[in-house]
Amino acid sequence: MAKSSRENGPRAPAAGGSLSGTRESLAQGPDTATADELSSLGSDSEANGFAERRIDKFGFIVGSQGAEGALEEVPLEVLRQRESKWLDMLNNWDKWMAKKHKKIRLRCQKGIPPSLRGRAWQYLSGGKVKLQQNPGKFDELDMSPGDPKWLDVIERDLHRQFPFHEMFVSRGGHGQQDLFRVLKAYTLYRPEEGYCQAQAPIAAVLLMHMPAEPSGVWYKSVRSTCLATKRETEEAIQLDGEILFSLLQKVSPVAHKHLSRQQIDPLLYMTEWFMCAFARTLPWSSVLRVWDMFFCEGVKIIFRVGLVLLKHALGSPEKLRACQGQYETIEQLRSLSPKITQEAFLVQEVIELPVTERQIEREHLIQLRRWQETRGELECRSPPRMHGAKAILDAEPGPRPALQPSPSIRLPPDAVLLSSKAKPHKQAQKEQKRTKTSGQLDKSPGHNQATVVTASGDACPPQDVPPKDPVSQDPVPQDSAPQNLASHHSQESLTSQESEDTYL
């Protein structure tokens, strides 16, 4: 898990500061043994207390609410091939977005490799562009004093954000400090909006995958393009609830009829879903897969996930037998079946659900017209939300410099990155033969004359001496063979075959 390199920020709560409730929120009851175990989690200096408890691959304490049981494991060989393809995409991002956006969408649906997820999210959401366009902006906000009104509220909310995750379990630890910095920076960036509780889970998930600065920039980008902000929260969520409920009539008439009969307002079950992007609803592996698709395809993924959950929780007469009233129905939606939220099942259902951006936008106009007829004009007219990475990139004003790659994995200078279809052994043998041949030709009398070096770095014979062998026209120095090989593999990975991607 990526963690911030800057552990101390201005106005960040100290380990012995005013934070309260962290240990209490972790404790399950007045158990003496539990209290003694939690005594080792008070500060970062006592972080070695984790050695006595197991942490799952997502960073949650095993046995806690955030930890999971059975997970969908990707074979190591497949994972390495996906990492190679994603590295190639990220290092040539603008070209891939311009010409092969459908391929990016397909790979996001399969899941972004964990080692590259944070970097990929920055590129997909436009946060990487914002970071390059506004260098030093986060540091400027970080060093500024915040509004005490918001700082006190933020500080009281810190311990509630994923208290069983290793980053946020310690009161005043580096995770809570960086979360404080990101949320404070946003209140300074958008003072008219301030802070609301739904902002904290989103920012916390980002901090699990990237440092504080890109998390802050990314958060601003997503809030302004995809999710409702605090200023427009009440109206936007009500409007989204009406859109979701109307789309449900087409997806699952049975569930729609039951909710209508029970007169259950959509706000009662979908507010937390949409405001937190399901970060507090789904198992963690499912959360990450949903976010992978959300950043690539936009808000339609949030609607699709909500529709899938409603369809499978209330979409059959058998399931409705246990939901005779409003209370039972709400409880059914709050305690969803593990089968519905399981990663592989949920992702496949979301991909196959036929709900498009055009349908959502059409329904948005219909519900907006009804809102104006019954309640008048909206108090806050927000700009239209962007439907995915492609729309965000196209909306960038004017020309901009190409994104400069910032590798997540640094390789030694002599290392060669191989694509999944590369054949290193045979290619290396060919390069060695060419090198030996050119060395023998250099020793012959006809090649004692000086060679001419072109602007591209290739050596060629002088104009008045015709070459005797085609190989001698392009001699390859010994030290350039790895570079040529890497270039060859890079071009080959750019043209990866569709059939192979289908099975990975």
Disulfide bonds with the S-S distance in Angstrom:
none
